[in-house]
Amino acid sequence: MELNCPHMKDMNSTEACVACQQKFSNQLLQTYSVLKENFGVDHELTLNTCFNTFNELIKLYKLTECDEILTDCYDACKKRGKEDVYYIKMVQALAFLRFKQFRYKDAVDLFIEMKSIIGPDPYLLENLGHAYNSLGDQANAEKCFEEALSIYDSNSDKFSRLKKEENGEEDNNDNNDNNNNNNNNNNNNEGNEEEQRARQEHRGGLLLGLGLVKSRRGKLEEALVLLEEALQWYYDEYDGDNALQAKAAISVAGVYEQLNRLEEAEKIYKEAVRIFRVTCGDDSPLTCDALKKYGLSVFTQKRFEEAAVILRECFERSVRVDVFSVNISSLCETLVILIQLHSNLKVQQDYIDWYIPLCETAIQKVIKLGKEVTSNDFTIFNQIYTTLLK
């Protein structure tokens, strides 16, 4: 089963439209349910479909469904043993999911478990670096990205075990079977081209990751060189809109802001919002985050009416996201700035009835998940909501 989107050319996008992505993920989810019912979660058809479905759902940030199907199949993968490809895929999927659920410490622990099984794989090191960076451990993050770049530059024959398994390939380097050797020789040129492309693509991600770390460590000029190189690579690589372009652009704009190059930052944020809308949809957490950064850049330049419009859309869409994607810290910051903006514009009273149901939805989602009900941000958010009711 493959995802075929007839709208990509008209959209000038390298990725399927959100409607086609959603339709395809629903088809996969239905297939998974049928296989689970008829063959059980131990069957490889079920496990393969589980991971294929997960890969589509996580692109759409349907984190609740992701959590459910991985929970279904975890025990079946675990009992196959830690060296088994399905257990490795499970740990990798869980690590990605925990990262997107803001459970960065859990993600780090899972990536470290993977490293103990497969060794210092460059893709794994890149992901571990991002997890460390989000956790605030920039020292370990930088080590991960630099180690991954070192492996990249070494031209190792075994560039990435993870990448091969992700593409459904087997590592036959230690297999001397004549049939396998003949097959490998016949496909040598094609394999080399795919390997080279994977290397090039991975270098863009490593430059981005290392640039983000240097930015957080205050090395802004060094960071900007790396981030701009990564952004240019993504624009050169993809002939049309791609979410990776927007992700890199957000990082470049963030450094521009820190260097007080506000107009340049605003322009890049605006373009990132446009790309995320096309490739991920209006209600994706990626679009919401880009809207927030765009709105705050306009706010910093004291264009308050424009900022209010952008941040209202950001707040409204951020409340709609999957329960696991609700970021109460970000919502709290956006709400405080919106109230300040509406007060300055003397329209605060006009928006009381708009705030209340959105705040209630956010509070209900956080309580349902139970992970942030004791945080300072949730307490402040709840206090603001209570004040709005009076």
N, C-alpha and C positions, 0 to 999 in steps of 0.2 A: 504494500500500500504506500503510495507516494503522494506528496502534496503538489498539486498542479494548480497554479494561480494564473488565470488568463488576463489579470489586470496589471501585471508587473510592468509591462511595456508602457501602457498608458500612464502609469504612476511615475515612470522613470525611476523605478526602485529595483534593487537587487534582491529584495525580500518579498515574500508573499504578502498580500494585503491582510489586514487583521480579520476581516470577515472570513476569508478562505482559511486562515490559520485556525480560527475558532471552529469552523465546520470540520476541518481535518482532525483537530484534537478531540472533538466530540465523537467522530467516527472511530478513532483509535480507542477511546474510553469505552465505547460500546463493545468493540471487539475484545478488549481486555476482560470485560465483565462476562462475556460469553465463554471465553477460554477458561477463565477462573472457575466458572460454574461447572463446565463440562470436563476439564482436565485437572483442575486444582492448581494451587500456586507452585507446586513442585515441578510441574512440567516446563520444559525449556521454551515451548511456544508461549506459554503464559508469561514466563520471566522476560523473554525477549520483547513481548508486546508491552509489558509493564514499563521497561526502560525506554522503549520508543515513545510510549504515551507520555511518560515523564518529561522527555526531552521537548515535546511540543507544549505541554502544559506549563512548564517553567518559563518558556519564552513569553507566555501570556500572563505570567505572574499569578496563575491559578494555584496558589500555594496550598490551599486546603486540600484540593484534589491530589496534588503531589504528595502531601503528607499521608493521605489515606492509602494510596496505592503502594507506597514504599513500606508503610507499616504492614500491609497485607503480605508482602513478599520477603520481609527482612529475615524471618526465621528460616525460610526455605533456602535463602542464599547463605546464611550463616552456617547451616549444618553441612553445606558442601565443602567447607574448609576455607581457611584464609587465603590460600594460594589460588583458589578457584576464580575464574574470570567473573562469574556472577557475583561473588562476594565483593570483589574489587569494584565492580560497577555499582553495587549497592552502597558501599562506603563513599564512593565518589559522588553519587547522586545525593546521598544524605548530607554530605559536606556542602555541596552547592545549595541545597535547600536551606540548611541551617544558616548559611551566609545570607541568603535573601530574607530569612526570617529575623535578621539582626542578632542571631545567636552566634556571635563571632568566636567566642571561646570554644563552643562545641565544634564549629567548623575547623578551627585550628587543630583540635584534638583528632578529628577524623582525618584531616589531611596528613597529620603526623603518623597516624596509624597506617595510612596508605604508603607513606614513605618507608616505613619499616618493612613493608611487604615487597614493594617494587623497586625501591632504591630512589636515588635522586633524579627523577624524571623531570625534564624542563617544564612541561605543562603543569605538572603537580607543583613544582616550586613556584611557578607564576601564581597559581591559585592560593597556595599557602602564603605567599608574599602579600597578596591582596587581603587575606584574612588577618594577618598580623597587622597590616597597615590600618585596617578598620578597627582593630582592637587597641590601637594606639602604640603598638610596639614597632616603631619605625626602624630600630636597629636590626631586629630579626627580619623585618620585611626587606630591607636593603640587601641583607646577606642572601636571601632567597632569590631576589631578582638578579643579583650579580652572579650567583652560582648558576642560575639558569642560562644567563647570557654566555657564561664560560663554556657550558655544555654546547650551546648553540654554535659558538665560534670554533669548537673543537672538531666539527664535522664528523661527529660520532656516527657510526653505522646504525647504532640503535638509538636514533634520535629521540623517539618517544614511544614507549610501550603503551602508554595510555592512548595516544593518538591512533595507534594501530588497532587496539581493541575497540575504540570508539567507532572506527570505520568497519568493524567486523573482520579485520585481518588477523591472521595468525602469525606469530613470530617463528619462522622456520629456520632461523640462522644456525641452529644446532642440529637440524635434521638433515642427514646425508642421503635420504632416500632419493634414488635416481629420478623418479617421476617428478618429485617436488623440484629437483634441481633443473630439470628440463623446463618445467612450467615457469620457474623463476627466470630462466634465461630468456624465454619467449616474451616475458612481460617486463624485462629489465628497464628498457627505455621509458616505458609508461610509468613504472614505479619510481624511477629517478625523477621524472618531471613532477609527480605528485609529492614526492619527498621534498623537492626543492621549493615547491609552492608552500608546503606546510611550514618549512623553515622560515620563509619570507614572512608569512602571515604571523608566525609566532614572534618574530623579532619586533613587529609593530606592537604587540601586546606587552612584551617585556620593556620596551622603551617607555610605553605609557605607564606601566607599573612603577618603574624606577623613577620616572619623572614625578609621579604622585608622592612617592616617599620623600624625595628631595624637597618638594614643595612643602610638605608637612614639617620638614626639619629646618625650614627657613632658607634653604639654598635656592632662591627664586630664579636667579639667572641660569644656573645649571639646570634647574627643573624645566624652564621654558624651552631651552634648546632641545631637550629630550622629547617634551610633549609636542612641540611644533613638528619635529621630525616624525613622530608617530602619527599625528593628524595628517600630515602631507602624504604619508605612506597609505593611509586608509583612503584618501581621496584619489590617489593614483591607482590603487588596487581595484576599486569598485566603480564601475561605469554606471552610476545611478546612486540613489539614496540607500544608505546602509546605517543601521543603528550604531555600529562601531565608530563611524564618523562623528556621530552626535556625542557619543561617550568621550571620545578624545577631545572634541571641541569644548565640551563642558570643562574639562581639566585645563585646557589652554586659557579659557576665559577666566577661570578662577585665579590663575597666576596674574593675568592682566589686571584683574581687580586689585590684587595685593600690590601691584606696581603702580596703582592709580591710573591705569590706562582704561578709564571707565567706558568711553565710547566704543573702543574696540571690543571690550568684554561684552557690552550690551548687544552689539551686532552679532557676535558669535553665539551668545545665549539664544537670541531670537531664531537663528538658523538651526540650532540644535533642537529647539521646540518643534520647528517645522518638520525636521527629519523624524523625530520621535513620533509625531502625530501620524506620519505616513507609514512608518515601519512597525510601530508598537501600539498605536491607537491613542485616542484622547485620554482614556482613563488608566493608562499604564502608570505605575509608580515612576517609571523613567521620565515620562512626559510631565508628571506632576512635579517631580524634583527640578526638572529644567524650567518649568513655569515659575517655580519659586525663586530660583536663582535669577531668572530674567526679570521678574517683578522687583526683587530686591535691588538689582542693579539700576533699574529705573527710579526706584525710591531714593537710592543714594544720590542720584542726580537731581533730586527734589522735583521730579515731575509726578506729583502726588496723585492726580486724577488717573493718569495712565497706570501708575503702579497699583492703585486700588482695583482697577478693572482686571489686571493680570492676576493679582493675588486672590481676588474673589474666586476666579475660575480655578486657581490652584487649590484653594481651600475646599471648594465644593467637590472637585474631582478626587482630592486626596482622601476625603471621607468615604468615597465609594469603593475604594480598593478592597481587595481580599483581606480578610481579618488578620492574616499573618503579615500583611504588608503595611498595616497601620503603624505609622511612626508618630507616636504621641509627642515626642520632643519637637519634631518638625512642625506638627500641627499647632502646638502651643506657641511656637515662635511666630508662625504665620498669623494666628489669631490675635496675638498681642499687637503686631504691626498693623493688622487690618483695623483694629479698634482705634489705634492711634491715628491712622489715616482718616478713618471716617469721622473721628472727633475733630481733626484739623480742618476737614472739608465741611464740617457742620452738618453731616448727614447720618450721624451715629444712630439717632432714634429711628431713622427710616429702615435700618437693617437689623433691628432687634429680632423681628419675627423670622428673618432669614438665618441669623446665627443659631437660634435655639434648636431647631430640629437637626441641624448638621452637628452641633455639639453633642446632642443626645445620641445620635448614631455613632459618633466616634467613641463616646464613653461606653456605650453598650458593647461595641466591638472589643475594646480593651478589657472590659470586665469579663467578657466571654472567654477571651484568651487567658486572662489572669496573670500575664507576665509582667505588667507594668503598673498594676494598681497601687503599688507602694512607692512608686517613683515620685520625685519632686515635680517633674513635668506634669504628671497626671494630677497631682494635688493642685498645682497652679491652674491647670486647665479646668478642673472641676470647680474651683473657686470662682473663676471667671464666668463659667456657665451659671453658677448659683447667683452671681451678681446680676447677670443679664435677665434672670427670671424676676427680679424684684422690680 
